């Protein structure tokens, strides 16, 4: 029990020294627009687009999927222009889905 307590104290001391590199975090988010796949898939399903998941999977898996690729992809979607504009405004850093409604 004593070694466990000592380990927890050391862990807490170490965690207290950890800092988030905000710039690196934002760079990482900005280069991974596949994070917005949930939002795109939700809109596709709203308009009855079949195989929404597969469409996204084919577009994003194993590829670089940055802002330019994302916007080009959104422009090809079979949804109303109003929805495309809304999707184009999203960014990985600001998208939180339904988090505020679910809290």
C-alpha positions as CSV (number, residue, x, y, z in Angstrom):
1,X,0.0,0.0,0.0
2,X,2.9,2.4,0.8
3,X,4.4,2.0,-2.7
4,X,1.1,2.7,-4.3
5,X,0.6,5.9,-2.3
6,X,4.2,7.0,-3.2
7,X,3.4,6.2,-6.8
8,X,0.3,8.3,-6.8
9,X,2.1,11.2,-5.2
10,X,4.8,11.1,-7.8
11,X,2.2,10.9,-10.5
12,X,0.4,14.0,-9.3
13,X,3.6,15.9,-9.0
14,X,4.5,15.0,-12.6
15,X,1.1,15.8,-14.0
16,X,1.4,19.2,-12.4
17,X,4.4,19.9,-14.6
18,X,2.6,19.1,-17.9
19,X,1.6,22.1,-20.1
20,X,-0.5,22.2,-23.2
21,X,1.2,23.6,-26.3
22,X,-1.7,25.6,-27.7
23,X,0.0,26.5,-31.0
24,X,0.8,22.8,-31.7
25,X,-2.7,21.8,-30.7
26,X,-4.2,24.3,-33.1
27,X,-1.9,23.3,-36.0
28,X,-2.8,19.7,-35.4
29,X,-6.5,20.4,-35.4
30,X,-6.3,22.6,-38.6
31,X,-4.6,19.8,-40.5
32,X,-7.3,17.2,-39.7
33,X,-10.6,18.2,-41.1
34,X,-11.7,14.6,-41.0
35,X,-12.8,15.5,-37.5
36,X,-15.8,17.2,-39.2
37,X,-17.0,13.8,-40.6
38,X,-19.6,13.5,-37.9
39,X,-21.2,16.9,-38.9
40,X,-21.1,16.0,-42.6
41,X,-22.6,12.5,-42.0
42,X,-25.4,14.0,-39.9
43,X,-26.3,16.4,-42.7
44,X,-26.1,13.7,-45.3
45,X,-28.5,11.5,-43.3
46,X,-30.8,14.4,-42.7
47,X,-31.3,14.6,-46.5
48,X,-31.6,10.9,-46.9
49,X,-28.3,10.4,-48.7
50,X,-27.6,6.7,-48.8
51,X,-24.2,5.3,-47.7
52,X,-23.2,8.5,-45.9
53,X,-20.6,6.7,-43.8
54,X,-19.1,4.9,-46.8
55,X,-18.9,8.2,-48.7
56,X,-17.0,9.8,-45.9
57,X,-14.8,6.8,-45.4
58,X,-13.7,6.7,-49.0
59,X,-12.9,10.4,-49.0
60,X,-10.9,10.5,-45.8
61,X,-9.3,7.2,-44.9
62,X,-5.6,7.0,-45.4
63,X,-5.4,10.4,-47.1
64,X,-4.4,13.9,-46.1
65,X,-7.7,15.7,-45.5
66,X,-7.1,19.4,-44.8
67,X,-9.2,22.4,-45.3
68,X,-8.9,22.6,-49.1
69,X,-9.8,18.9,-49.5
70,X,-12.7,19.3,-47.0
71,X,-14.2,22.3,-48.9
72,X,-13.8,20.6,-52.2
73,X,-15.6,17.5,-50.8
74,X,-18.4,19.5,-49.3
75,X,-19.0,21.2,-52.7
76,X,-19.7,17.8,-54.3
77,X,-22.3,16.7,-51.8
78,X,-25.9,16.2,-52.9
79,X,-27.4,18.5,-50.3
80,X,-28.9,22.1,-50.5
81,X,-26.5,24.9,-51.0
82,X,-27.5,26.4,-47.7
83,X,-26.2,23.3,-45.9
84,X,-23.0,23.3,-47.9
85,X,-22.3,26.9,-46.8
86,X,-22.9,25.9,-43.1
87,X,-20.6,22.9,-43.4
88,X,-17.9,25.0,-45.1
89,X,-17.9,27.5,-42.1
90,X,-17.0,24.7,-39.7
91,X,-13.5,24.1,-38.4
92,X,-12.1,21.3,-36.3
93,X,-11.1,23.8,-33.6
94,X,-14.7,25.1,-33.2
95,X,-16.9,22.1,-33.9
96,X,-18.3,20.5,-30.8
97,X,-21.4,18.7,-32.2
98,X,-24.2,18.4,-29.7
99,X,-22.0,18.8,-26.6
100,X,-23.7,21.9,-25.3
101,X,-27.1,20.3,-25.6
102,X,-26.0,17.0,-23.9
103,X,-24.4,18.5,-20.8
